[in-house]
C-alpha cells in the first residue's frame, strides 16, 4: 500500500515526499529507507515521555527524479 502511494505521488510530478519517524523506532526507519527515504534532519527532544526521557523526531525525505 505504501509503495503504491509513492508511485501515485511520483506520477503526479511531485518532486519529494517527507515524513517523520520517532528516534528509536528502527523498524519503521528501516522500512522507509527500503522505500528510498533518507534522513534529512532532526528535531531534538521533540517527544517527552512520562519517565522524563526524550526522543528526537527524524525527518526523512524521498526525492523523485
N, C-alpha and C positions, 0 to 999 in steps of 0.2 A: 504494500500500500504506500509506504513512504517513498519507494523508488518511483512508483507511478506518479506521485505528486511532483517529484523533482523533474520528471520528464515533461509534465504539463507546464511547469514553470519555465523550463528551457524553451519549449515550443512557443510560448508567449513572448519570447525575446527578452525576458528578464535577465539581467547580467549577473546577479548574485542572489543567494539566499543566505539568511542569517538565522542563528538560533542560540539559545543559552542553555548550558548544562551546568549543574552544580558540581563543584570540585568534590572529588571522592566517588562520583558516580561513573566509575571506569567502564562499566559495561555499556552504558549509553554513549559515552565519549568514543569508545572503540567502534560502536556501530556507526556513529556519524562519520568517523574517519573512513570507514569502509565505503561510505557513500560519497567520499571526496571532500568532506569538510576538513578544514584546518583551524587550529586555534589562532585567533587574530587579536585577542585582548582578554583582559580580566577586570573584574570589579572586586577589589579586595574586600574581604569581610562583608560581603553583601547579604549573607544569611547568618543570623544568630540563632542558636539553638537553646533550648531550655536549660541545658547543662552549662551554658556560658561559653561554649566553643563557637567558632565561626567557620564558614566555608566561603570561598570565592565563587562568583559567577564567572564561567568561562564562555566568552563569546567565540562562536565558531562560524566560519563563512565558507560557502562553496561558490566558486566563481565559474560561470558558464562561458565557454568560448565559442 
